[in-house]
Amino acid sequence: MAHPNFLLNNRVLLVGGSSGLGFATASAALSNKSKVHITSTTPEKLATKIGELQSLYSGAHVSGSVANLANADTLEESLQSVLEAAVKELGGIIDHIVWTAGDERTLVPLAQMTAVSAMNSFTLRYVGPLLVGKLIAANSGKYVKTAASSSITLTSGIMAHRPRKGIVAGTAGAVEAIMRSLAVELAPIRVNAVIPGAVMTELLQRMFAGNPALAESMEGAFKTASLTQEVGTPEAAAEAYLFCMRSALATGQSFVIDNGYLMSSGGM
């Protein structure tokens, strides 16, 4: 028997799918004949990214929602609107949700940390996935198919496992904790987390914008600090999200894709 395409005609919602890891995963899902629904913060960017995906995959089923997920007061309402739009646009309940949405982190030294700065990234990276879980649990079978073939994949960060001075990585660790809780609460729906190392996304590129020397220096540092001597690409990272969607055996797990950073004795 030929190996099945487990993503064929699946309905995939990518929260944060208009850039970086999310856009690459949307593209990868479309290459496997899935239907995708992406979110973006502005109508202009959403239209542009949907157009890019449609140009890459002729006849592909691509739709999207504009969503401001950074406001805690309206977050649950916004997420419910996204879920309802995705079910409508995809033509049925969702098979997979991938959460790659994240804010542009401002690194605050520990000695200067405040309650406000500590909580800034929690709304989007932690509370958002938590509320998605709540909406699915409170509306069983309405938004996500209640089966082991369905999945939710969150995004953590490698600094939760190998901290660096100057980077307080509490949110990443919290994401992995809530992932395990959601895996238990939402079973048989599977919940996992991908833990990327350095990946050359638009976010990383913007950090070095206007400073080519710093960009070159940091890229060299990332390579030296890994076993593979490479910096990750969004396309390569997307394969981890595809695995989490495909494998009905994987739930409650964290999958590290860090080019061997955690095992390397290199710098950083």
C-alpha positions in Angstrom: 0.0 0.0 0.0 1.3 3.4 -0.9 2.1 5.7 2.0 -0.9 7.9 2.8 -0.8 11.7 2.7 -2.1 12.4 6.2 -2.6 16.1 5.4 -4.6 15.6 2.2 -7.7 17.8 2.3 -7.1 18.7 6.0 -8.3 22.0 7.3 -5.4 23.9 8.9 -5.6 27.2 10.9 -2.3 29.0 11.3 -2.4 31.7 14.0 0.4 34.0 12.9 0.5 32.4 9.5 1.4 35.6 7.6 5.1 35.6 8.4 8.1 33.6 9.5 7.5 30.1 10.8 3.7 30.3 10.3 3.9 31.4 6.7 6.4 28.6 5.9 4.1 26.1 7.6 1.1 27.3 5.6 3.1 26.9 2.5 4.2 23.4 3.5 0.6 22.4 4.4 -0.6 23.6 1.0 2.2 21.6 -0.7 0.5 18.6 0.9 -2.9 19.5 -0.5 -4.3 20.9 2.8 -6.7 23.9 3.0 -5.3 26.7 5.1 -6.6 29.8 7.0 -4.0 32.3 8.2 -4.2 35.3 10.5 -2.5 38.7 10.2 -2.7 42.0 12.1 -3.5 44.1 9.1 -5.7 43.6 6.0 -2.9 44.8 3.7 -0.5 42.1 4.9 -3.1 39.4 5.0 -4.1 40.1 1.3 -0.5 40.2 0.3 0.4 36.9 1.9 -2.8 35.1 0.7 -1.8 36.3 -2.8 1.7 34.9 -2.4 0.4 31.5 -1.4 -2.1 31.4 -4.2 0.6 32.3 -6.7 2.8 29.4 -5.3 0.0 26.8 -5.4 -2.4 27.3 -8.3 -6.0 26.5 -7.2 -5.0 26.2 -3.6 -7.7 26.9 -0.9 -6.3 29.8 1.1 -8.3 32.2 3.3 -7.5 34.4 6.3 -8.6 36.6 9.1 -7.4 40.0 10.4 -6.9 39.7 14.2 -5.4 41.8 16.9 -4.4 39.2 19.5 -2.2 41.5 21.6 -5.1 43.0 23.6 -5.9 40.9 26.6 -9.3 42.6 27.1 -10.5 41.5 23.6 -8.4 38.4 23.1 -11.0 35.7 23.7 -13.5 37.5 21.5 -10.9 37.9 18.8 -9.9 34.2 18.9 -13.6 33.1 18.8 -14.0 35.2 15.7 -10.9 33.6 14.1 -12.1 30.1 14.9 -15.6 30.8 13.4 -14.2 32.4 10.3 -11.8 29.5 9.8 -14.5 26.9 10.1 -16.6 28.9 7.6 -13.9 29.6 5.1 -12.4 26.1 5.3 -15.7 24.5 4.7 -15.9 22.5 7.9 -14.4 22.0 11.4 -10.6 22.4 11.8 -8.2 19.4 11.7 -5.1 21.3 12.9 -4.2 24.6 14.6 -0.6 25.8 14.5 0.3 28.8 16.8 3.4 30.7 15.8 2.1 34.2 16.6 4.5 36.2 18.8 5.4 39.8 19.6 8.6 41.4 18.7 10.5 40.9 21.9 12.3 43.8 23.6 15.0 42.3 25.8 14.8 43.9 29.3 17.7 43.2 31.6 16.7 41.5 34.8 17.7 44.4 37.0 15.3 46.7 35.0 12.4 44.2 34.8 8.9 45.4 35.8 5.6 43.6 36.2 4.4 45.2 32.9 7.4 44.3 30.9 7.4 40.8 32.3 3.7 40.3 31.3 4.0 41.9 27.8 4.7 38.7 25.9 2.4 36.4 28.0 -0.8 37.7 26.4 0.0 36.6 22.9 2.3 33.6 23.5 0.7 32.0 26.6 -2.8 33.3 27.2 -3.7 33.1 23.6 -3.1 29.3 23.3 -4.8 28.8 26.7 -7.9 30.6 25.5 -8.0 28.6 22.3 -8.0 25.5 24.4 -10.8 26.9 26.5 -12.9 27.7 23.4 -12.4 24.2 22.1 -13.2 22.6 25.4 -16.3 24.7 25.9 -17.6 24.0 22.3 -16.7 20.3 21.8 -16.8 19.4 18.2 -17.7 22.9 17.0 -14.3 24.2 16.0 -11.8 21.2 16.0 -12.5 17.6 15.2 -12.4 15.6 18.4 -10.1 12.8 17.3 -6.5 11.7 17.5 -6.0 12.8 13.9 -6.5 16.4 15.1 -3.8 18.5 16.6 -2.7 21.8 18.1 1.0 22.8 17.9 2.4 25.6 19.9 5.8 27.4 19.6 8.2 27.6 22.5 11.9 28.8 22.4 15.3 27.2 23.0 16.2 29.8 25.7 13.8 28.0 28.1 16.3 25.1 28.0 19.6 26.9 27.8 19.2 30.4 29.3 21.5 33.2 28.4 22.4 36.2 30.4 20.2 39.2 29.3 17.3 37.0 28.1 14.6 36.1 30.6 12.8 33.2 28.9 9.9 32.6 31.3 7.2 32.7 28.5 8.8 29.9 26.5 8.8 27.6 29.5 5.2 28.5 30.3 4.2 27.6 26.8 5.6 24.1 27.2 3.8 23.7 30.6 0.4 24.8 29.1 1.0 22.5 26.1 1.1 19.5 28.4 -1.9 20.6 30.3 -3.9 21.1 27.1 -2.8 17.6 25.9 -4.5 16.1 28.9 -7.5 18.4 28.9 -8.3 18.2 25.2 -7.5 14.5 24.6 -8.0 12.8 22.2 -7.0 16.0 20.3 -3.2 16.0 20.3 -1.2 19.0 21.6 2.5 19.4 21.1 5.1 22.2 21.0 8.0 22.9 18.6 11.1 24.5 20.1 13.1 26.2 17.4 16.7 27.4 17.8 17.9 30.3 15.7 15.8 30.5 12.5 16.3 33.3 10.0 12.8 34.7 10.0 11.6 38.3 9.2 11.6 38.9 12.9 15.3 38.1 13.2 16.1 40.0 10.1 14.4 43.1 11.4 16.5 42.9 14.6 19.6 43.5 12.4 18.1 45.9 9.9 20.4 48.7 9.0 23.4 47.0 10.7 24.9 44.5 8.2 28.0 44.1 10.4 26.0 43.0 13.4 23.9 40.7 11.2 27.0 39.0 9.9 28.5 38.7 13.3 25.4 37.2 14.8 24.9 34.8 12.0 28.5 33.6 12.5 27.8 33.3 16.3 24.6 31.2 15.6 26.6 28.9 13.4 29.5 28.5 15.8 27.0 27.7 18.6 25.4 24.8 16.8 26.6 21.2 15.8 25.4 21.6 12.2 27.2 25.0 11.8 24.0 26.3 10.2 21.3 28.8 10.9 17.8 27.4 10.5 15.4 28.4 7.7 11.6 28.8 8.1 11.1 26.1 5.5 13.2 23.5 7.4 11.5 24.4 10.6 8.1 24.0 9.1 8.8 20.2 8.8 8.6 19.9 12.5 5.1 21.4 12.5 4.1 19.1 9.7 5.3 16.1 11.8 3.2 17.2 14.8 0.1 17.4 12.5 0.8 14.1 10.8 1.7 11.8 13.6 -1.3 10.5 15.5 1.1 9.0 18.0 2.6 12.4 19.2 1.0 14.3 22.0 2.2 16.2 25.1 5.7 16.4 23.6 8.2 19.1 22.9 10.2 18.8 19.7 13.6 20.6 19.7 14.8 21.8 16.3 17.9 23.7 17.2 20.7 22.6 14.9 22.2 20.8 17.9 22.5 24.1 19.9 21.7 22.4 23.2 24.4 19.8 22.7 27.1 22.1 21.4 29.9 23.4 23.4 30.2 26.5 21.1 29.6 30.1 22.1 26.5 31.9 23.0 
